Amino acid sequence: MDKDHLNSIAQTLVSKHKGILAADESTATIKKRFDSINLVSNLSNRRTYRELLFTTLNINKYISGIILFDETTRQNTIEGISFVNLLNGLNIIPGIKVDQGLQNLTGSDDEMITIGLDGLETRLIKYKNIGCEFVKWRAVFKIGPNLPTQNCIDTNVRLLAKYAILSQKINLVPIIEPEVLMEGDHSIEDCSITTNQVLTETYKQLNNYGVFLEGTILKPNMILPGNLNAKKSTPEEIALKTITVLKKTVPSAVPGIAFLSGGQTEKEATNNLNAINIQANITHLPWELSFSYGRGLQSATLKEWSGNSANKKSAQTIFLHRATLTSTARQGQYSFSLENSNI
């Protein structure tokens, strides 16, 4: 384990003004995205769409790293340059999702565990050899009556810890993603309690397995009410509760926290990130507070493109604008008035 290298990559991923693009949608997930624009999800269309994102001019001003899907690591630009080499040439760090999705927790119809530990070390070596420098593993936790169970939490955080230490042995920075899902009618207080519990157990296991925290990135959910809860929270309330949980649970050794955008619109994800960073600037926290957004950076871009090559440039303009706004929010300097500006 090269601790200096791991820390350097982790620090670069959470560089000031920058964040991570999550372009690691599985084949099933990107099919859902393409279905929304009535586009067939085939190898060619997926390659074309990801090239549109990766070749957007000046995107490296705002994006420090991109999480890829396995298929994408073997694809090239239309000129024949591998996507991994393209990103390295732009000083954007290529990463890869290494979990293999979810399956039901034994004995439960309501809870899921993440699979992919079998053969993981072999896959990690392969990805390192082709030029990836960081990896991602996602665990999910559902809030509901008597959920999540302690068994679900314990099982998933042990898997996260095993993945993390294996990755670091191959000198890959692990992104730790324990996501408390937004689906449900739970309150923001319920989310706060559950996220606190999940993160506490996560760091307990990471320490038990000897994970080098200075060479990791945390990718958590924000503290939000469930999407079916009638009571909406303000960005300021979300920011305060999110930071309160992080201060209780995340060791100061962690270089940065890159929030996920799941369940939020692009504007919500941007506005909430902005409020979190405004609050962080007041309280002087030990970590960089960044973003690792998928839909939070891509929704409007995908809609504009809609599989039509004539829309490539306009879609890239929208993508760059969204990345610029998200970078502004990462500094606590965003406002809705910037949405229609040419910053």
ZAMIDREN-300080 format. One record per residue (C-alpha): x negated, y negated, z negated; residue in three letters; residue number from 1. Coordinates in Angstrom, 2 decimals, always signed. Layout:
<rs>
<r <X,Y,Z>,'ala',NUM>;
...
</rs>
This chain:
<rs>
<r <+0.00,+0.00,+0.00>,'met',1>;
<r <-1.48,-3.34,+1.11>,'asp',2>;
<r <+0.11,-5.69,-1.41>,'lys',3>;
<r <-1.36,-8.83,+0.13>,'asp',4>;
<r <+0.09,-7.91,+3.53>,'his',5>;
<r <+3.50,-7.08,+2.07>,'leu',6>;
<r <+3.66,-10.33,+0.14>,'asn',7>;
<r <+2.54,-12.33,+3.18>,'ser',8>;
<r <+5.27,-10.85,+5.39>,'ile',9>;
<r <+7.91,-11.35,+2.70>,'ala',10>;
<r <+6.87,-14.96,+2.20>,'gln',11>;
<r <+6.95,-15.60,+5.95>,'thr',12>;
<r <+10.45,-14.14,+6.27>,'leu',13>;
<r <+11.74,-16.71,+3.79>,'val',14>;
<r <+9.73,-19.64,+5.16>,'ser',15>;
<r <+11.15,-23.11,+4.56>,'lys',16>;
<r <+13.96,-23.99,+6.99>,'his',17>;
<r <+14.09,-20.45,+8.39>,'lys',18>;
<r <+16.11,-17.28,+7.98>,'gly',19>;
<r <+16.71,-13.83,+9.44>,'ile',20>;
<r <+18.99,-12.87,+12.31>,'leu',21>;
<r <+20.72,-9.54,+11.73>,'ala',22>;
<r <+21.06,-8.04,+15.21>,'ala',23>;
<r <+21.13,-4.48,+13.91>,'asp',24>;
<r <+24.75,-3.62,+14.62>,'glu',25>;
<r <+25.17,+0.11,+15.04>,'ser',26>;
<r <+26.64,+1.47,+18.27>,'thr',27>;
<r <+30.03,+1.75,+16.57>,'ala',28>;
<r <+29.90,-1.76,+15.12>,'thr',29>;
<r <+28.81,-3.50,+18.30>,'ile',30>;
<r <+31.58,-1.66,+20.14>,'lys',31>;
<r <+34.05,-3.43,+17.83>,'lys',32>;
<r <+32.39,-6.76,+18.61>,'arg',33>;
<r <+32.52,-6.08,+22.34>,'phe',34>;
<r <+36.13,-4.89,+22.11>,'asp',35>;
<r <+36.99,-8.37,+20.83>,'ser',36>;
<r <+35.81,-9.86,+24.15>,'ile',37>;
<r <+37.15,-6.97,+26.27>,'asn',38>;
<r <+33.67,-5.80,+27.24>,'leu',39>;
<r <+32.53,-2.20,+27.61>,'val',40>;
<r <+29.85,-1.32,+25.07>,'ser',41>;
<r <+27.26,+0.42,+27.21>,'asn',42>;
<r <+23.46,+0.45,+27.12>,'leu',43>;
<r <+23.17,-2.27,+29.76>,'ser',44>;
<r <+25.61,-4.72,+28.14>,'asn',45>;
<r <+24.07,-4.26,+24.71>,'arg',46>;
<r <+20.60,-4.89,+26.12>,'arg',47>;
<r <+21.76,-7.97,+28.03>,'thr',48>;
<r <+23.46,-9.47,+24.99>,'tyr',49>;
<r <+20.49,-8.98,+22.72>,'arg',50>;
<r <+18.17,-10.45,+25.34>,'glu',51>;
<r <+20.43,-13.51,+25.43>,'leu',52>;
<r <+19.90,-13.96,+21.69>,'leu',53>;
<r <+16.17,-13.24,+21.61>,'phe',54>;
<r <+15.26,-15.45,+24.58>,'thr',55>;
<r <+17.14,-18.54,+23.39>,'thr',56>;
<r <+14.66,-21.40,+23.69>,'leu',57>;
<r <+13.29,-22.77,+20.38>,'asn',58>;
<r <+15.09,-20.17,+18.26>,'ile',59>;
<r <+11.76,-19.51,+16.49>,'asn',60>;
<r <+12.10,-22.91,+14.82>,'lys',61>;
<r <+14.94,-21.52,+12.72>,'tyr',62>;
<r <+14.60,-17.72,+12.81>,'ile',63>;
<r <+11.69,-16.08,+10.99>,'ser',64>;
<r <+12.62,-12.45,+11.65>,'gly',65>;
<r <+15.15,-10.33,+13.49>,'ile',66>;
<r <+16.55,-7.01,+12.28>,'ile',67>;
<r <+16.87,-4.62,+15.22>,'leu',68>;
<r <+18.84,-1.45,+15.80>,'phe',69>;
<r <+16.87,+1.68,+16.77>,'asp',70>;
<r <+18.08,+1.51,+20.38>,'glu',71>;
<r <+16.83,-2.07,+20.74>,'thr',72>;
<r <+13.28,-1.19,+19.73>,'thr',73>;
<r <+12.99,+0.86,+22.93>,'arg',74>;
<r <+14.48,-1.76,+25.25>,'gln',75>;
<r <+12.84,-4.42,+27.39>,'asn',76>;
<r <+13.68,-7.83,+28.79>,'thr',77>;
<r <+14.72,-8.02,+32.42>,'ile',78>;
<r <+11.03,-8.81,+33.16>,'glu',79>;
<r <+9.95,-5.57,+31.46>,'gly',80>;
<r <+8.60,-6.99,+28.19>,'ile',81>;
<r <+9.53,-4.90,+25.16>,'ser',82>;
<r <+11.78,-6.74,+22.72>,'phe',83>;
<r <+9.33,-6.05,+19.89>,'val',84>;
<r <+6.46,-7.60,+21.84>,'asn',85>;
<r <+8.67,-10.52,+22.91>,'leu',86>;
<r <+9.48,-11.35,+19.29>,'leu',87>;
<r <+5.89,-10.99,+18.15>,'asn',88>;
<r <+4.88,-13.38,+20.91>,'gly',89>;
<r <+7.36,-15.93,+19.55>,'leu',90>;
<r <+6.05,-15.50,+15.99>,'asn',91>;
<r <+9.40,-13.97,+15.03>,'ile',92>;
<r <+8.81,-10.90,+12.86>,'ile',93>;
<r <+10.55,-7.77,+14.19>,'pro',94>;
<r <+12.30,-5.57,+11.66>,'gly',95>;
<r <+14.53,-2.50,+11.87>,'ile',96>;
<r <+17.55,-1.06,+10.10>,'lys',97>;
<r <+16.50,+2.38,+8.86>,'val',98>;
<r <+19.56,+3.64,+7.02>,'asp',99>;
<r <+21.85,+5.88,+9.06>,'gln',100>;
<r <+25.21,+4.62,+7.89>,'gly',101>;
<r <+27.68,+5.64,+5.23>,'leu',102>;
<r <+29.44,+8.79,+4.13>,'gln',103>;
<r <+31.87,+9.55,+1.34>,'asn',104>;
<r <+30.39,+9.95,-2.11>,'leu',105>;
<r <+30.83,+13.57,-3.17>,'thr',106>;
<r <+34.23,+14.00,-4.80>,'gly',107>;
<r <+35.49,+10.53,-3.81>,'ser',108>;
<r <+37.72,+9.21,-1.03>,'asp',109>;
<r <+37.15,+5.60,-2.12>,'asp',110>;
<r <+33.40,+5.21,-2.43>,'glu',111>;
<r <+30.50,+5.56,-0.02>,'met',112>;
<r <+26.80,+6.38,-0.20>,'ile',113>;
<r <+24.16,+5.48,+2.34>,'thr',114>;
<r <+22.44,+8.26,+4.26>,'ile',115>;
<r <+19.10,+8.34,+6.05>,'gly',116>;
<r <+16.52,+9.44,+3.52>,'leu',117>;
<r <+15.85,+12.73,+5.35>,'asp',118>;
<r <+12.98,+12.19,+7.77>,'gly',119>;
<r <+12.68,+8.54,+6.73>,'leu',120>;
<r <+8.90,+8.51,+6.31>,'glu',121>;
<r <+8.39,+9.81,+9.86>,'thr',122>;
<r <+10.69,+7.13,+11.24>,'arg',123>;
<r <+8.98,+4.43,+9.20>,'leu',124>;
<r <+5.59,+5.38,+10.63>,'ile',125>;
<r <+7.03,+5.26,+14.15>,'lys',126>;
<r <+8.51,+1.80,+13.63>,'tyr',127>;
<r <+5.31,+0.49,+12.06>,'lys',128>;
<r <+3.31,+1.78,+15.02>,'asn',129>;
<r <+5.50,-0.04,+17.56>,'ile',130>;
<r <+5.09,-3.35,+15.72>,'gly',131>;
<r <+7.87,-3.69,+13.15>,'cys',132>;
<r <+6.87,-5.32,+9.85>,'glu',133>;
<r <+10.01,-5.02,+7.74>,'phe',134>;
<r <+12.96,-2.69,+7.28>,'val',135>;
<r <+16.50,-2.81,+5.91>,'lys',136>;
<r <+18.74,-0.41,+3.99>,'trp',137>;
<r <+22.34,-1.30,+3.07>,'arg',138>;
<r <+24.37,+0.11,+0.19>,'ala',139>;
<r <+28.02,-0.84,-0.34>,'val',140>;
<r <+30.15,-1.15,-3.45>,'phe',141>;
<r <+33.92,-1.53,-3.45>,'lys',142>;
<r <+35.83,-3.43,-6.12>,'ile',143>;
<r <+39.15,-1.89,-7.13>,'gly',144>;
<r <+40.90,-0.12,-10.00>,'pro',145>;
<r <+38.05,+1.62,-11.87>,'asn',146>;
<r <+35.70,+0.84,-8.97>,'leu',147>;
<r <+32.83,+0.88,-8.49>,'pro',148>;
<r <+32.11,+3.94,-10.61>,'thr',149>;
<r <+28.84,+4.26,-12.46>,'gln',150>;
<r <+28.11,+7.34,-10.33>,'asn',151>;
<r <+28.41,+5.29,-7.14>,'cys',152>;
<r <+26.15,+2.56,-8.48>,'ile',153>;
<r <+23.54,+4.99,-9.84>,'asp',154>;
<r <+23.43,+7.09,-6.66>,'thr',155>;
<r <+23.14,+4.14,-4.30>,'asn',156>;
<r <+20.53,+2.17,-6.24>,'val',157>;
<r <+18.32,+5.27,-6.58>,'arg',158>;
<r <+18.47,+5.66,-2.80>,'leu',159>;
<r <+17.58,+1.99,-2.39>,'leu',160>;
<r <+14.58,+2.42,-4.69>,'ala',161>;
<r <+13.36,+5.57,-2.90>,'lys',162>;
<r <+13.69,+3.82,+0.47>,'tyr',163>;
<r <+11.83,+0.76,-0.84>,'ala',164>;
<r <+8.81,+2.60,-2.22>,'ile',165>;
<r <+8.53,+4.81,+0.89>,'leu',166>;
<r <+8.61,+1.69,+3.07>,'ser',167>;
<r <+5.93,-0.08,+1.08>,'gln',168>;
<r <+3.63,+2.93,+1.31>,'lys',169>;
<r <+3.79,+2.47,+5.11>,'ile',170>;
<r <+3.18,-1.28,+4.60>,'asn',171>;
<r <+6.69,-2.28,+5.67>,'leu',172>;
<r <+8.55,-4.91,+3.64>,'val',173>;
<r <+11.88,-3.49,+2.45>,'pro',174>;
<r <+14.98,-5.66,+2.51>,'ile',175>;
<r <+17.14,-4.50,-0.38>,'ile',176>;
<r <+20.83,-4.89,+0.51>,'glu',177>;
<r <+23.26,-3.89,-2.26>,'pro',178>;
<r <+26.50,-5.37,-0.86>,'glu',179>;
<r <+29.55,-5.81,-3.05>,'val',180>;
<r <+32.26,-5.79,-0.40>,'leu',181>;
<r <+34.59,-8.74,+0.10>,'met',182>;
<r <+37.55,-6.53,+1.08>,'glu',183>;
<r <+40.31,-6.52,-1.53>,'gly',184>;
<r <+42.39,-8.79,-3.72>,'asp',185>;
<r <+39.88,-9.06,-6.55>,'his',186>;
<r <+39.05,-12.39,-8.18>,'ser',187>;
<r <+35.77,-14.27,-7.98>,'ile',188>;
<r <+35.23,-13.27,-11.63>,'glu',189>;
<r <+35.57,-9.58,-10.65>,'asp',190>;
<r <+32.94,-10.08,-7.95>,'cys',191>;
<r <+30.64,-11.81,-10.43>,'ser',192>;
<r <+30.90,-8.99,-12.98>,'ile',193>;
<r <+30.38,-6.23,-10.40>,'thr',194>;
<r <+27.49,-7.96,-8.62>,'thr',195>;
<r <+25.79,-8.57,-11.96>,'asn',196>;
<r <+26.14,-4.86,-12.78>,'gln',197>;
<r <+24.91,-3.71,-9.36>,'val',198>;
<r <+21.88,-6.02,-9.28>,'leu',199>;
<r <+20.91,-5.17,-12.86>,'thr',200>;
<r <+20.87,-1.46,-12.01>,'glu',201>;
<r <+19.11,-2.10,-8.69>,'thr',202>;
<r <+16.15,-3.83,-10.29>,'tyr',203>;
<r <+16.01,-1.28,-13.09>,'lys',204>;
<r <+15.54,+1.48,-10.49>,'gln',205>;
<r <+13.11,-0.54,-8.35>,'leu',206>;
<r <+10.94,-0.94,-11.43>,'asn',207>;
<r <+11.31,+2.74,-12.33>,'asn',208>;
<r <+10.00,+3.72,-8.89>,'tyr',209>;
<r <+7.12,+1.25,-9.01>,'gly',210>;
<r <+8.31,-0.94,-6.16>,'val',211>;
<r <+6.09,-4.01,-5.61>,'phe',212>;
<r <+8.71,-6.75,-6.00>,'leu',213>;
<r <+6.47,-9.45,-4.50>,'glu',214>;
<r <+6.69,-7.47,-1.24>,'gly',215>;
<r <+10.49,-7.26,-1.05>,'thr',216>;
<r <+13.44,-9.42,+0.00>,'ile',217>;
<r <+16.88,-9.22,-1.60>,'leu',218>;
<r <+19.90,-9.40,+0.73>,'lys',219>;
<r <+22.94,-9.78,-1.52>,'pro',220>;
<r <+26.51,-10.90,-1.13>,'asn',221>;
<r <+27.52,-14.31,-2.39>,'met',222>;
<r <+29.94,-14.35,-5.33>,'ile',223>;
<r <+33.29,-14.64,-3.56>,'leu',224>;
<r <+36.93,-13.76,-4.25>,'pro',225>;
<r <+38.34,-10.85,-2.27>,'gly',226>;
<r <+39.61,-11.66,+1.19>,'asn',227>;
<r <+43.16,-10.74,+0.10>,'leu',228>;
<r <+43.10,-12.90,-3.03>,'asn',229>;
<r <+45.44,-15.86,-2.68>,'ala',230>;
<r <+43.24,-18.06,-4.86>,'lys',231>;
<r <+40.47,-19.60,-2.80>,'lys',232>;
<r <+37.26,-20.85,-4.35>,'ser',233>;
<r <+35.37,-24.02,-3.48>,'thr',234>;
<r <+31.81,-23.81,-2.16>,'pro',235>;
<r <+30.67,-25.47,-5.38>,'glu',236>;
<r <+32.30,-22.75,-7.51>,'glu',237>;
<r <+30.85,-20.03,-5.27>,'ile',238>;
<r <+27.40,-21.62,-5.54>,'ala',239>;
<r <+27.50,-21.94,-9.32>,'leu',240>;
<r <+28.69,-18.38,-9.90>,'lys',241>;
<r <+26.23,-16.96,-7.36>,'thr',242>;
<r <+23.24,-18.69,-8.91>,'ile',243>;
<r <+24.37,-17.75,-12.41>,'thr',244>;
<r <+24.36,-14.05,-11.47>,'val',245>;
<r <+21.02,-14.28,-9.68>,'leu',246>;
<r <+19.36,-15.98,-12.65>,'lys',247>;
<r <+20.52,-13.14,-14.91>,'lys',248>;
<r <+19.46,-10.28,-12.66>,'thr',249>;
<r <+16.73,-11.08,-10.10>,'val',250>;
<r <+13.10,-11.12,-11.29>,'pro',251>;
<r <+11.09,-14.22,-10.47>,'ser',252>;
<r <+8.52,-12.02,-8.69>,'ala',253>;
<r <+10.90,-11.60,-5.73>,'val',254>;
<r <+9.81,-14.09,-3.02>,'pro',255>;
<r <+13.22,-14.77,-1.57>,'gly',256>;
<r <+16.91,-14.05,-1.37>,'ile',257>;
<r <+18.50,-13.87,+2.09>,'ala',258>;
<r <+22.27,-13.90,+1.77>,'phe',259>;
<r <+24.50,-11.84,+4.03>,'leu',260>;
<r <+27.49,-13.49,+5.70>,'ser',261>;
<r <+29.85,-10.49,+5.78>,'gly',262>;
<r <+33.54,-11.35,+5.70>,'gly',263>;
<r <+33.00,-15.10,+6.13>,'gln',264>;
<r <+33.51,-17.27,+9.19>,'thr',265>;
<r <+30.46,-19.02,+10.58>,'glu',266>;
<r <+31.48,-22.32,+9.01>,'lys',267>;
<r <+32.25,-20.73,+5.64>,'glu',268>;
<r <+28.91,-18.91,+5.58>,'ala',269>;
<r <+27.10,-22.15,+6.45>,'thr',270>;
<r <+29.02,-24.30,+3.98>,'asn',271>;
<r <+28.58,-21.84,+1.11>,'asn',272>;
<r <+24.85,-21.44,+1.81>,'leu',273>;
<r <+24.57,-25.22,+1.76>,'asn',274>;
<r <+26.31,-25.48,-1.61>,'ala',275>;
<r <+24.05,-22.78,-3.04>,'ile',276>;
<r <+20.94,-24.64,-1.93>,'asn',277>;
<r <+22.22,-27.97,-3.26>,'ile',278>;
<r <+22.69,-26.29,-6.63>,'gln',279>;
<r <+19.29,-24.59,-6.34>,'ala',280>;
<r <+17.59,-27.92,-5.69>,'asn',281>;
<r <+19.00,-29.16,-8.98>,'ile',282>;
<r <+18.05,-26.12,-11.05>,'thr',283>;
<r <+14.62,-25.36,-9.49>,'his',284>;
<r <+14.92,-21.60,-8.99>,'leu',285>;
<r <+11.87,-19.32,-8.51>,'pro',286>;
<r <+12.97,-17.86,-5.15>,'trp',287>;
<r <+13.58,-19.20,-1.67>,'glu',288>;
<r <+17.32,-19.03,-0.90>,'leu',289>;
<r <+17.67,-18.14,+2.76>,'ser',290>;
<r <+20.03,-16.24,+5.06>,'phe',291>;
<r <+20.21,-12.95,+6.91>,'ser',292>;
<r <+23.30,-13.47,+9.02>,'tyr',293>;
<r <+24.86,-11.31,+11.72>,'gly',294>;
<r <+28.36,-12.54,+12.47>,'arg',295>;
<r <+27.53,-15.78,+10.66>,'gly',296>;
<r <+25.19,-16.63,+13.55>,'leu',297>;
<r <+26.74,-14.74,+16.45>,'gln',298>;
<r <+30.54,-15.02,+16.51>,'ser',299>;
<r <+30.93,-18.12,+18.66>,'ala',300>;
<r <+27.99,-17.11,+20.85>,'thr',301>;
<r <+29.53,-13.72,+21.64>,'leu',302>;
<r <+32.89,-15.29,+22.45>,'lys',303>;
<r <+31.31,-17.86,+24.75>,'glu',304>;
<r <+29.24,-15.25,+26.61>,'trp',305>;
<r <+32.05,-12.66,+26.97>,'ser',306>;
<r <+29.83,-10.51,+29.16>,'gly',307>;
<r <+29.65,-13.11,+31.94>,'asn',308>;
<r <+26.13,-13.92,+33.14>,'ser',309>;
<r <+27.30,-17.38,+34.21>,'ala',310>;
<r <+27.91,-18.17,+30.54>,'asn',311>;
<r <+24.42,-17.24,+29.35>,'lys',312>;
<r <+23.05,-20.78,+29.04>,'lys',313>;
<r <+26.13,-22.18,+27.30>,'ser',314>;
<r <+26.16,-19.21,+24.92>,'ala',315>;
<r <+22.49,-19.78,+24.10>,'gln',316>;
<r <+23.21,-23.47,+23.43>,'thr',317>;
<r <+25.89,-22.44,+20.95>,'ile',318>;
<r <+23.57,-19.89,+19.32>,'phe',319>;
<r <+20.76,-22.43,+18.92>,'leu',320>;
<r <+23.20,-24.97,+17.47>,'his',321>;
<r <+24.51,-22.43,+14.94>,'arg',322>;
<r <+20.96,-21.49,+13.94>,'ala',323>;
<r <+20.12,-25.19,+13.54>,'thr',324>;
<r <+23.15,-25.77,+11.31>,'leu',325>;
<r <+22.36,-22.70,+9.21>,'thr',326>;
<r <+18.79,-23.92,+8.78>,'ser',327>;
<r <+20.17,-27.28,+7.68>,'thr',328>;
<r <+22.36,-25.50,+5.12>,'ala',329>;
<r <+19.35,-23.52,+3.94>,'arg',330>;
<r <+17.89,-26.92,+2.97>,'gln',331>;
<r <+21.12,-28.16,+1.33>,'gly',332>;
<r <+21.59,-30.82,+4.03>,'gln',333>;
<r <+24.62,-29.51,+5.96>,'tyr',334>;
<r <+27.96,-31.25,+6.40>,'ser',335>;
<r <+30.99,-30.46,+8.57>,'phe',336>;
<r <+30.29,-33.61,+10.58>,'ser',337>;
<r <+27.20,-31.88,+12.03>,'leu',338>;
<r <+29.35,-29.18,+13.68>,'glu',339>;
<r <+30.02,-31.39,+16.69>,'asn',340>;
<r <+26.67,-33.16,+16.70>,'ser',341>;
<r <+23.54,-32.61,+18.78>,'asn',342>;
<r <+21.10,-32.17,+15.92>,'ile',343>;
</rs>
